[in-house]
């Protein structure tokens, strides 16, 4: 956490607040209720709070003016400090005054025992192995409130504290985020105790069931009123789907699409929603109808391209035909609401469904729902940039978004960190450790996963080639703002000469008059044009013995195959979680006995180590430094020398001997291929 953000939090903590005598205390039970309450997001929080993040971001990222430092990527093993405690080292991840609450903890590689100290107590309130606590294996913190998905570990259980919170681990060398709220001083917050997990066992079970059955768990009340619609829309035409006078609130929105090409229809039918709040037109003095939603209709439901099935708490798409596209965001309005569509494609599309509404008492805390989309095609990977998802001025709260990437290679496209600026911050109060980390998974993993709060509904592959769709919804961890909000993610691709397409939809609530038109322009036909998918290049070096195909004879750490575009056979053998002194031995097959040159090509990156190689126990050259500051690359073909090889099985041993002084000390190793000549 940067100094500016910390000072802001201390200032909030020092500010007196007058609370209504009738205002209920903030408790573990009340926060658990918030985990599935989408309705509460449609009003300003009362009492107000700020949401911030501690993380292991690379501390070289200090200023926009330092371009190289601002995109620094050494995001592992960074802590506030290391303390001596009862004969052990504790790595401090979070240390902040209250009143507040932790609302999310994430890690890519949780290590050690996690300890959470509340209200400056000498003994931790929570003490458990980090893998078990974040993995949903500790009693009282069940799945899916916690759990590992696509190699990312998340805990969403809210942990409240009245005075202070400190989070530590007795091991280092891991990535982490800790998201938390802070309320003004004087706010009545009841500090969490482990006894709460017993007293509230039924409540916790109910929340877990709602998060497991998302369409029902976050669905609108049974007493809602539904109005159907059914429109056939020709190219270049627009139509009103639905309109209604208020005050009311939309609490459910169901859509079916029928077209010859459903994928094209999902992107080329553009959805517009406009609402009356209490802002008046400057010229007429009448209530102003504000267009707060502008997005391709498929993207609106949280995944793209096409209609990929998935379920989250606010949005989802069913598998069964005809597919339900459903939305449970609450959308209050005062005088009137209008939903329109426009066909920017070349085919007729039928759009049918229904809108569900509930009564709503509009007041000065009611918020209008916003969903806006933008796209940039042929975005080069260099120079690195901060790519904007959204920006606005106003008073409201950010509640999530979805990102669609078209990647022409298998290389990882998402090394970039999220940067979130609230109320005019010059340095982001949320600075992350990687795009997949923000979306709750890790290690550029291409496994599909589905959860109430975050999803990877689509990742075509192989590797990270083709279409990828990810989303995250901030329900318990929403981010309020009083003046402005800005959300960027770094465009940080492993491949330095690669163009991608990025499209993002952002969801937020704001008081009437929120201004975002300067950031979101009108959606054009070119924006929604479906481009042909690139052809995946396949490269294989003649005669190469592929590293990922070699038999592992002996190892420490973890061995896996990582797909990398441009490498021989588009992959390499990847050795992680090693340290100096660790060894990896591989079986190296030779077709013939005799004296042969052993040639290798190895992977280089910022978190790779220095290794010494051996062939059949004989030292093979000098130590090889695999550090590379910018992206992921390869060495040239390295001739290790001439060795007398046996026909059949020989041994290639890798010994980690250290790391470059500039390297991130993860000591990774990658073997692309071996040539015997």
C-alpha positions in Angstrom: 0.0 0.0 0.0 1.5 3.4 -1.0 2.0 6.2 1.4 -0.7 8.4 -0.1 -3.3 5.7 0.3 -2.3 5.0 3.8 -2.5 8.7 4.8 -5.9 8.8 3.3 -7.1 5.9 5.3 -5.6 7.3 8.5 -7.5 10.6 7.8 -10.7 8.6 7.4 -10.0 6.8 10.6 -9.5 10.1 12.4 -12.7 11.7 11.1 -15.6 11.8 13.5 -19.0 10.5 12.3 -22.5 10.9 13.7 -24.4 7.7 13.6 -28.1 7.3 14.0 -29.0 5.7 17.3 -31.1 3.2 15.3 -28.3 2.2 13.0 -27.5 -1.5 13.6 -23.9 -2.6 14.3 -21.8 -4.1 11.5 -21.3 -7.7 12.4 -20.1 -11.0 10.9 -23.8 -11.9 10.4 -24.7 -8.6 8.6 -21.6 -8.9 6.4 -22.5 -12.5 5.5 -25.9 -11.3 4.4 -24.3 -8.7 2.1 -22.5 -11.6 0.3 -25.6 -12.5 -1.7 -27.6 -9.2 -1.5 -27.4 -7.5 -4.9 -30.2 -5.0 -4.0 -28.0 -3.2 -1.5 -25.6 -2.2 -4.3 -28.2 0.1 -5.8 -28.0 2.6 -2.9 -25.1 4.6 -1.4 -23.5 2.7 1.5 -24.7 3.8 4.9 -22.4 4.2 6.8 -20.0 5.1 4.1 -16.8 3.1 3.6 -13.7 3.0 1.4 -12.4 -0.2 -0.2 -8.6 -0.7 -0.6 -6.1 -3.4 -1.4 -2.8 -4.6 0.0 -0.8 -6.7 -2.4 2.6 -8.0 -3.3 3.0 -5.5 -6.2 6.5 -4.7 -7.3 7.6 -1.7 -5.2 9.6 -0.4 -8.2 6.2 0.8 -9.6 6.3 4.2 -8.0 5.4 6.8 -10.6 3.9 7.3 -14.0 7.0 9.3 -15.0 9.3 6.2 -14.5 8.0 4.2 -17.5 10.2 1.1 -16.9 9.5 1.0 -13.2 5.7 1.6 -13.6 5.4 -1.7 -15.5 7.8 -3.6 -13.2 6.8 -7.2 -12.8 8.6 -8.5 -9.7 5.3 -9.0 -7.9 6.1 -11.9 -5.6 7.4 -11.8 -2.0 6.8 -8.1 -1.4 5.7 -7.3 2.2 5.2 -4.3 4.4 8.0 -5.7 6.7 9.2 -8.9 8.3 8.8 -9.2 12.1 10.2 -11.5 14.7 7.4 -13.1 16.7 7.8 -16.0 19.2 10.9 -17.2 17.6 9.6 -17.1 14.0 9.6 -14.7 11.1 6.3 -13.2 10.2 5.8 -11.6 6.8 3.3 -8.7 7.2 0.9 -8.5 4.3 -1.6 -6.1 5.9 -1.5 -3.6 8.8 -4.2 -1.0 9.1 -6.4 0.7 11.6 -10.1 0.1 11.9 -13.0 0.0 12.0 -13.0 -2.2 8.9 -13.3 -5.7 7.4 -11.3 -8.0 5.2 -13.5 -8.9 2.2 -11.1 -11.0 0.0 -7.8 -12.7 0.3 -6.2 -14.2 -2.8 -2.9 -16.0 -3.5 -1.3 -17.8 -6.5 0.9 -19.9 -4.3 -0.1 -19.7 -0.6 2.6 -20.7 1.8 3.0 -21.1 5.5 0.6 -20.4 8.4 -1.7 -17.5 7.9 -2.3 -15.4 11.0 -4.9 -12.7 11.3 -4.5 -10.5 14.4 -7.5 -8.3 15.3 -7.6 -5.2 17.5 -3.9 -5.5 18.4 -4.3 -8.7 20.2 -1.1 -10.6 20.9 -2.6 -13.9 19.7 -4.1 -14.3 16.3 -7.8 -14.7 16.0 -7.4 -16.9 12.9 -4.3 -19.2 12.6 -4.3 -21.9 9.9 -2.2 -23.2 7.0 -2.8 -20.7 4.2 -3.6 -23.4 1.6 -6.3 -24.9 3.9 -7.9 -21.6 4.8 -7.9 -20.2 1.3 -8.8 -23.7 -0.1 -12.0 -24.1 1.9 -10.7 -26.8 4.2 -10.9 -25.0 7.5 -14.1 -25.5 9.6 -16.3 -22.4 9.3 -14.8 -21.2 6.0 -16.3 -23.7 3.5 -16.3 -23.9 -0.2 -17.3 -22.0 -2.3 -16.8 -19.1 0.1 -13.2 -20.2 -0.1 -11.5 -22.5 -2.7 -8.9 -23.0 -5.4 -10.0 -22.4 -9.0 -7.8 -22.5 -12.0 -4.7 -22.4 -9.7 -5.9 -19.3 -7.9 -6.8 -19.4 -4.2 -9.6 -17.1 -2.8 -11.2 -16.5 0.5 -14.3 -14.3 0.5 -15.3 -14.7 4.1 -15.8 -11.2 5.7 -13.5 -10.7 8.8 -14.6 -7.6 10.7 -12.5 -5.6 13.2 -13.3 -2.6 15.4 -9.8 -1.2 16.0 -7.0 -2.8 13.9 -6.1 -5.7 11.6 -2.7 -7.3 10.8 -2.3 -10.3 8.5 1.0 -12.3 8.3 2.5 -15.6 7.1 5.5 -17.4 8.6 6.8 -18.2 5.1 7.7 -15.8 2.3 7.9 -16.0 -1.4 4.2 -15.8 -2.4 1.8 -13.6 -4.3 -1.1 -12.1 -2.4 -4.0 -9.6 -2.4 -5.9 -8.5 0.7 -9.0 -6.4 -0.1 -10.6 -4.6 2.8 -13.1 -1.9 3.8 -12.5 0.9 6.2 -15.4 2.8 7.9 -15.1 6.2 9.6 -14.1 6.4 13.2 -17.0 5.8 15.5 -18.8 3.3 13.3 -20.1 0.4 15.4 -18.3 -2.7 14.1 -18.2 -5.9 16.1 -14.9 -7.7 15.8 -15.0 -11.3 14.4 -14.3 -14.2 16.7 -13.9 -17.9 15.8 -17.0 -18.5 17.9 -18.9 -16.7 15.2 -18.4 -19.6 12.8 -20.2 -21.9 15.3 -23.0 -19.5 16.3 -23.6 -18.6 12.6 -23.1 -22.1 11.2 -26.6 -22.1 9.6 -26.1 -18.7 8.1 -22.7 -19.7 6.7 -24.3 -22.8 5.2 -27.0 -20.7 3.6 -24.5 -18.3 2.1 -22.5 -21.2 0.7 -25.6 -22.8 -0.8 -26.6 -19.5 -2.4 -23.1 -19.0 -3.9 -23.3 -22.6 -5.2 -26.7 -22.1 -6.8 -26.3 -18.7 -8.2 -29.4 -18.2 -10.3 -31.5 -18.9 -7.3 -29.1 -17.5 -4.7 -29.1 -14.0 -6.1 -32.5 -14.1 -7.8 -35.2 -11.5 -7.5 -38.1 -11.8 -5.0 -41.0 -14.1 -5.9 -43.5 -11.2 -5.8 -41.9 -9.4 -8.7 -44.0 -8.2 -11.7 -42.9 -9.5 -15.1 -43.6 -7.9 -18.5 -42.6 -9.8 -21.7 -41.2 -8.4 -24.9 -40.7 -10.0 -28.4 -39.1 -8.0 -31.3 -37.8 -9.0 -34.7 -35.1 -6.5 -35.8 -33.8 -6.0 -39.3 -30.3 -4.7 -40.0 -29.8 -1.0 -39.3 -33.1 -0.8 -37.3 -33.7 0.0 -33.7 -36.7 -0.8 -31.5 -38.0 -0.2 -27.9 -38.0 -3.5 -26.1 -39.7 -2.2 -22.9 -40.6 1.0 -21.0 -42.3 1.7 -17.8 -43.0 4.6 -15.5 -41.6 4.7 -12.0 -40.6 4.9 -9.2 -39.7 1.2 -9.5 -36.6 -1.0 -9.8 -35.8 -3.6 -12.4 -34.8 -6.7 -10.5 -34.6 -9.3 -13.3 -33.9 -9.1 -17.1 -34.3 -12.2 -19.3 -33.3 -12.4 -22.9 -33.5 -15.0 -25.7 -31.7 -14.5 -29.1 -32.8 -16.2 -32.3 -30.7 -15.8 -35.4 -28.9 -17.7 -38.1 -25.5 -16.7 -36.5 -26.0 -16.4 -32.8 -22.4 -15.4 -32.1 -22.7 -12.5 -34.5 -26.1 -11.5 -33.1 -24.7 -11.4 -29.5 -22.0 -8.9 -30.5 -24.0 -6.9 -33.2 -27.3 -6.3 -31.4 -26.5 -3.3 -29.2 -28.4 -2.8 -25.9 -29.3 0.7 -24.5 -30.9 1.4 -21.2 -32.0 4.9 -20.1 -33.4 5.9 -16.7 -34.9 8.9 -15.0 -33.2 9.6 -11.7 -33.8 13.0 -10.0 -31.5 15.1 -12.3 -33.4 17.7 -14.3 -32.7 18.8 -17.9 -30.9 22.2 -17.8 -33.1 23.6 -20.6 -36.5 22.2 -19.9 -36.4 21.7 -16.2 -38.0 18.3 -16.7 -36.5 15.1 -15.3 -33.6 14.0 -17.5 -33.5 10.6 -19.1 -29.9 9.4 -18.8 -28.6 6.6 -21.0 -26.5 4.6 -18.6 -26.2 1.3 -20.5 -24.5 0.9 -23.9 -23.1 -2.5 -24.8 -23.4 -5.4 -27.2 -26.3 -7.5 -25.8 -24.1 -10.7 -25.5 -21.3 -8.9 -23.7 -23.9 -7.4 -21.2 -24.4 -10.8 -19.7 -20.7 -11.1 -18.7 -19.0 -13.3 -21.3 -17.9 -12.9 -25.0 -17.8 -13.8 -27.8 -21.1 -15.6 -28.3 -23.2 -17.3 -25.8 -20.8 -19.3 -23.6 -22.8 -21.0 -20.7 -21.8 -20.0 -17.2 -23.4 -18.9 -13.9 -22.5 -16.1 -11.5 -24.5 -14.3 -8.8 -25.6 -11.3 -11.0 -25.4 -12.7 -14.5 -25.5 -16.0 -16.4 -26.2 -17.9 -19.6 -27.8 -21.4 -19.6 -26.7 -24.4 -21.6 -30.1 -25.5 -22.8 -31.6 -24.2 -26.0 -33.1 -21.7 -26.4 -30.5 -20.3 -24.0 -31.6 -18.0 -21.2 -29.4 -14.9 -20.8 -30.3 -13.6 -17.4 -29.5 -10.6 -15.2 -30.2 -10.0 -11.5 -28.6 -6.6 -11.1 -31.1 -4.2 -9.5 -31.8 -1.1 -11.5 -33.9 1.6 -9.7 -35.4 4.6 -11.5 -37.6 7.5 -10.4 -39.8 8.7 -13.3 -39.2 6.4 -16.3 -37.1 3.6 -17.7 -36.6 2.7 -21.4 -34.8 -0.4 -22.9 -33.9 -0.2 -26.6 -31.9 -2.3 -29.1 -30.2 -1.5 -32.4 -29.1 -4.0 -35.1 -25.6 -3.1 -36.3 -25.2 -6.5 -38.1 -26.4 -7.9 -41.5 -29.0 -10.4 -40.4 -32.5 -10.2 -38.9 -32.5 -11.1 -35.2 -35.4 -12.0 -32.9 -35.0 -10.7 -29.4 -37.5 -11.9 -26.8 -37.7 -12.1 -23.0 -39.1 -10.3 -20.0 -38.3 -7.6 -17.5 -39.2 -8.0 -13.8 -39.8 -5.0 -11.5 -40.4 -4.3 -7.9 -41.6 -1.2 -6.1 -38.9 1.2 -5.1 -38.8 4.3 -2.9 -36.6 6.7 -4.7 -34.5 9.0 -2.5 -31.2 10.8 -2.3 -29.2 7.6 -1.8 -30.7 5.7 -4.8 -28.3 4.9 -7.6 -28.7 4.4 -11.3 -27.2 1.2 -12.9 -24.4 1.7 -15.5 -22.9 -0.8 -17.9 -20.6 0.5 -20.7 -18.4 -1.4 -23.2 -15.4 -0.4 -25.2 -13.1 -2.3 -27.7 -9.7 -1.7 -29.2 -8.6 -3.8 -32.2 -5.0 -4.5 -33.3 -3.5 -3.3 -30.0 0.3 -3.7 -30.1 2.1 -5.4 -27.2 4.8 -2.8 -27.2 5.2 -0.2 -25.8 3.3 -1.4 -22.7 0.3 0.8 -21.9 -2.4 1.1 -19.2 -5.5 0.1 -21.1 -8.6 1.8 -19.7 -11.7 -0.3 -18.8 -13.7 2.6 -17.5 -13.5 6.2 -16.1 -16.2 8.4 -14.8 -16.9 11.3 -12.5 -19.7 11.1 -9.9 -20.7 9.4 -6.7 -21.4 5.7 -6.6 -19.8 2.3 -6.4 -17.9 0.0 -8.8 -19.3 -3.6 -8.9 -17.3 -5.4 -11.6 -16.6 -6.1 -15.2 -15.8 -8.6 -18.0 -12.8 -8.7 -20.3 -12.7 -10.4 -23.7 -9.3 -11.0 -25.4 -8.5 -12.2 -28.9 -4.9 -13.5 -28.8 -3.2 -14.6 -32.0 -0.5 -16.7 -30.2 -0.3 -19.2 -27.4 1.8 -16.8 -25.3 0.4 -15.3 -22.1 -1.3 -12.0 -22.7 -2.2 -11.0 -19.1 0.9 -10.2 -17.2 -0.5 -6.7 -16.6 -1.6 -5.4 -13.2 -4.9 -3.7 -12.4 -4.7 -0.1 -11.4 -7.7 1.4 -9.7 -7.9 5.1 -8.9 -10.6 6.4 -6.6 -11.6 10.1 -6.1 -8.7 11.6 -8.0 -5.8 9.5 -6.6 -2.5 10.1 -8.3 -1.3 6.6 -7.4 -3.7 3.6 -7.5 -5.2 2.4 -4.2 -5.6 -1.0 -5.9 -2.3 -2.1 -7.6 -2.3 -5.8 -8.4 0.1 -8.5 -9.5 -1.3 -9.8 -12.9 -4.5 -9.8 -14.9 -5.5 -13.4 -14.0 -4.8 -12.5 -10.3 -7.4 -9.7 -10.4 -9.9 -12.2 -11.9 -9.1 -14.7 -9.1 -7.1 -17.4 -10.9 -3.3 -17.7 -11.4 -0.3 -18.8 -13.5 -1.9 -17.9 -16.8 -4.0 -21.1 -16.4 -6.3 -21.8 -19.3 -8.7 -24.1 -17.3 -12.3 -23.0 -17.5 -13.9 -22.2 -14.0 -17.2 -20.9 -12.8 -18.0 -19.2 -9.5 -20.5 -16.7 -8.1 -18.0 -13.9 -8.1 -15.5 -14.6 -10.8 -15.2 -16.8 -13.9 -13.2 -17.9 -16.9 -16.1 -19.1 -19.0 -14.0 -19.4 -22.2 -10.4 -20.0 -23.1 -10.1 -21.5 -26.5 -6.5 -22.7 -26.5 -4.2 -24.3 -27.1 -2.4 -22.4 -24.4 -3.8 -18.9 -24.3 -4.5 -18.7 -28.1 -7.8 -17.5 -29.4 -10.8 -16.1 -27.5 -10.5 -15.8 -23.7 -13.3 -14.4 -21.5 -13.0 -13.6 -17.8 -15.1 -11.6 -15.3 -15.2 -10.5 -11.7 -18.1 -9.1 -9.8 -17.5 -7.0 -6.7 -20.4 -7.9 -4.4 -19.0 -8.0 -0.9 -15.8 -6.2 -2.1 -17.5 -3.3 -4.1 -15.5 -0.1 -4.4 -17.4 3.1 -3.5 -16.3 6.5 -4.9 -17.5 10.0 -4.1 -16.0 12.1 -6.9 -14.4 9.9 -9.6 -13.4 6.4 -10.5 -10.8 5.1 -13.0 -10.0 1.4 -13.8 -7.0 0.4 -16.0 -5.2 -2.9 -16.6 -1.7 -2.9 -18.1 -1.4 -4.3 -21.6 1.6 -6.5 -20.7 2.0 -9.4 -23.2 4.8 -12.0 -23.1 5.2 -11.7 -26.8 6.9 -8.3 -27.7 5.6 -8.3 -31.3 2.0 -9.2 -31.0 -1.3 -7.4 -31.7 -4.4 -8.4 -29.7 -8.0 -7.2 -29.5 -9.3 -6.2 -26.1 -13.0 -5.6 -25.3 -14.3 -4.8 -21.8 -17.6 -4.1 -20.2 -17.7 -2.4 -16.8 -20.6 -2.3 -14.3 -21.2 0.4 -11.7 -23.8 2.4 -9.9 -23.9 6.2 -9.5 -26.1 9.1 -8.5 -27.8 10.8 -11.4 -25.5 13.0 -13.4 -22.5 10.6 -13.5 -20.4 11.7 -16.5 -18.6 9.1 -18.6 -19.3 10.2 -22.2 -15.8 11.6 -22.6 -14.5 8.0 -22.1 -17.1 5.8 -23.7 -17.9 6.9 -27.3 -20.8 5.5 -29.4 -20.6 1.9 -30.5 -20.0 1.7 -34.3 -20.5 -1.0 -36.9 -16.7 -1.4 -37.1 -16.6 -2.0 -33.3 -18.9 -5.0 -33.5 -17.7 -6.4 -36.8 -16.7 -10.1 -36.4 -13.1 -10.4 -37.5 -11.7 -13.8 -38.7 -9.7 -15.7 -36.2 -5.9 -15.7 -36.7 -4.1 -18.9 -37.7 -2.0 -20.4 -35.0 1.6 -20.8 -36.0 3.1 -24.1 -35.2 6.9 -24.4 -34.9 9.0 -27.5 -34.4 12.8 -27.7 -34.6 13.9 -30.6 -36.7 15.5 -33.4 -34.6 14.6 -31.7 -31.3 14.1 -33.8 -28.2 11.3 -31.8 -26.6 11.9 -30.8 -23.0 8.2 -31.4 -22.0 8.4 -34.9 -23.3 11.4 -36.0 -21.2 11.0 -38.5 -18.4 11.5 -37.0 -14.9 13.9 -39.2 -13.0 14.3 -37.1 -9.8 13.0 -33.7 -8.7 12.1 -31.3 -6.0 9.4 -28.6 -6.6 6.9 -28.9 -9.4 7.3 -30.0 -13.1 4.6 -29.2 -15.7 4.2 -28.4 -19.4 3.7 -24.8 -20.2 2.5 -23.8 -23.6 4.5 -21.0 -25.2 4.0 -19.6 -28.7 7.3 -19.7 -30.7 8.9 -22.4 -28.7 9.6 -25.7 -30.4 6.2 -27.6 -30.5 4.8 -24.5 -28.8 5.7 -25.6 -25.2 8.5 -26.2 -22.7 9.3 -28.2 -19.6 8.6 -25.8 -16.7 10.3 -26.3 -13.3 8.8 -24.2 -10.5 9.0 -23.9 -6.7 12.7 -24.8 -6.6 15.4 -23.1 -4.7 19.3 -23.0 -4.7 20.6 -26.5 -4.1 17.6 -28.2 -5.6 18.2 -30.6 -8.5 16.1 -31.9 -11.4 17.3 -35.0 -13.3 15.8 -35.9 -16.7 16.2 -39.0 -18.8 17.9 -38.1 -22.1 17.4 -40.7 -24.8 20.2 -41.2 -27.4 19.5 -43.3 -30.6 23.2 -44.3 -30.8 26.2 -44.7 -28.5 29.2 -42.5 -29.0 30.6 -39.0 -28.7 27.9 -36.4 -29.4 27.4 -32.6 -28.9 24.6 -31.9 -26.4 22.9 -28.7 -27.4 20.0 -27.1 -25.4 17.7 -24.1 -25.7 16.4 -22.7 -22.4 13.7 -20.3 -21.4 14.6 -16.9 -19.8 12.4 -14.5 -17.7 12.6 -12.1 -14.8 11.9 -14.9 -12.3 14.3 -17.5 -13.6 17.4 -18.7 -11.9 21.1 -19.5 -12.6 21.6 -23.2 -13.3 24.5 -25.6 -13.7 23.9 -28.5 -16.1 25.4 -31.9 -16.0 25.4 -34.8 -18.5 25.7 -38.2 -17.0 27.2 -36.6 -13.9 29.8 -34.6 -15.9 29.7 -30.8 -15.6 28.4 -29.3 -18.8 29.9 -25.8 -19.3 29.6 -22.9 -16.9 26.5 -21.8 -14.9 23.8 -20.3 -17.1 22.0 -17.1 -16.0 18.4 -17.3 -17.3 17.4 -13.8 -16.1 15.6 -11.5 -18.7 14.1 -8.3 -17.5 11.5 -7.8 -20.3 9.0 -10.6 -20.9 9.7 -14.2 -21.6 12.4 -15.2 -24.1 14.8 -18.0 -24.9 18.6 -18.4 -25.0 20.3 -19.2 -28.3 21.1 -22.8 -28.9 23.8 -23.6 -26.2 26.4 -26.2 -27.0 27.2 -27.8 -23.6 30.2 -29.7 -25.1 30.9 -33.3 -26.3 30.0 -36.3 -24.2 30.2 -40.0 -24.5 26.5 -41.1 -24.5 25.1 -44.5 -24.1 22.5 -45.8 -26.5 19.2 -45.3 -24.8 18.9 -43.7 -21.4 21.3 -40.9 -20.3 20.9 -38.3 -17.6 20.6 -34.6 -17.9 20.8 -32.9 -14.5 19.8 -29.3 -13.7 21.2 -27.8 -10.5 19.9 -24.4 -9.2 22.9 -22.4 -8.0 21.4 -18.9 -7.5 19.8 -16.0 -9.3 20.8 -12.7 -10.9 20.8 -9.8 -8.5 18.1 -8.2 -10.5 15.9 -11.3 -10.8 12.7 -12.1 -8.9 13.9 -14.9 -6.6 11.5 -17.7 -7.8 14.4 -19.7 -9.4 12.3 -21.0 -12.3 13.7 -23.1 -15.1 12.4 -23.9 -18.6 13.8 -26.4 -21.1 12.6 -25.9 -24.7 14.5 -28.7 -26.4 17.7 -30.8 -26.6 19.6 -31.6 -29.8 22.2 -34.4 -30.1 24.7 -33.9 -32.9 
